[in-house]
Amino acid sequence: MSIIYTIIVRDYENILCEYTEYHGTFEQYTQKLIKKTNNIPKATIIFKEYFFHYITNGNLLYMCMTENNYPIDTAFEYLDVIKDNFEITFTKSQIIKAYNYSFNKNFQYIIESKMNYYNKNTLTKSENQLKLLQDGLIKTQTELLNSQDILEERNEKIQLIVSKAEQMKKESLSFHKGAKKLKNKVRKRILIYKILSILIIVVVIVFLIWRFII
């Protein structure tokens, strides 16, 4: 139950900033969805087992992709926080003049921080929230769309490659620690072999001297 991907777009096509800890086909689907959603200012789009939530403010669109059991209201709260932070951090002039991915360097760490916070502090919701929402048994001001109304799915499936950055860092750190331990063991063995070799040489020399004297 987590937020997987966040993207900020200007004029429905210029990607100003994006952040995710995963790799996969979802980035392609997100960009396709964005180009088709300029008629509804706020909505949740269902695509297979994932939700795409977005809000707009003028010509800016903020979208996040979540697992389908992630609370919808929390996802929109997260997007509001991202929007406020983004529009405080950058001026209108900077946003208008910005080219693709120009804010990645200066804003990705904020998205990462907020994403981690909302993933760790998600309130547990009823397991049948999605079913209730789809059946119209609970009210929401958010439009609920099906991706079939926007895209031709063709039995496509979003893939998340399990190469999470944090996991890769941990594996890399573990590898380096293992390599360091192995290197230390090799050094110790080499030192022991050297000491043994010196001892053997000394013993042989002493033995030869003793034999020569006798």
C-alpha positions, 0 to 999 in steps of 0.5 A: 500500500504505497505511492509509487510514482509522482510527476509534475507536468506543464501544459499536459506535455512538458514534464517538469519533474518526476520521481520514483524508486522503481523502473517500469512501463508505468511511466509510459502509461502515465504520460499517455494518460496525462495527454488525455485528461485535459477536460477534468481538473481532478480525477482518479483513473483506474488502470488494472491494479493501480490508481492514477490520481491527479489535480490541476492548477492552471496549466500545471498538473500533479499526478501520482500513481498508487497501489489500488489499496492506497487511501484515495483521500490520502493520495490527494492530500499528498498531491496538495502538499506537493503542489504547495511546495512546488509553487512556493519553491519556484516562481511563475516565471521559472515555471513558464521558462522551464524545459523538460526535467529542469526541476528534477535536481532541485525538487526530486528530494522534496518529492522523495521526502513527502512520498516516504512520509505519506507511505509510512504514515498512511491511515488504514482504510476499509478493505472494501473502500474501492468496491464501495466507491465504485458502487456509488455507496460513498460520496466523493468530489473526485471523478472516478475514471476507468482507463478504458475510457481514455486508453486502448488497453490491449490487455497491457499490464503495468510492470514494476521492475523490482530494482528499487533504488533503496534496495539497490543501495542496500545490496550495493552496501552489502556487497561492499561490506562482503567484499571488504570482509573477504579482502580482510580475510585474504590479507590475514591468510597471506600474513599467516602464510608469510609468518609460517614461511618465515618460521619454516625458513628460520627452523631450516636455517637453525637445523642446518647450523645445528647439523653443521656444528655437530 
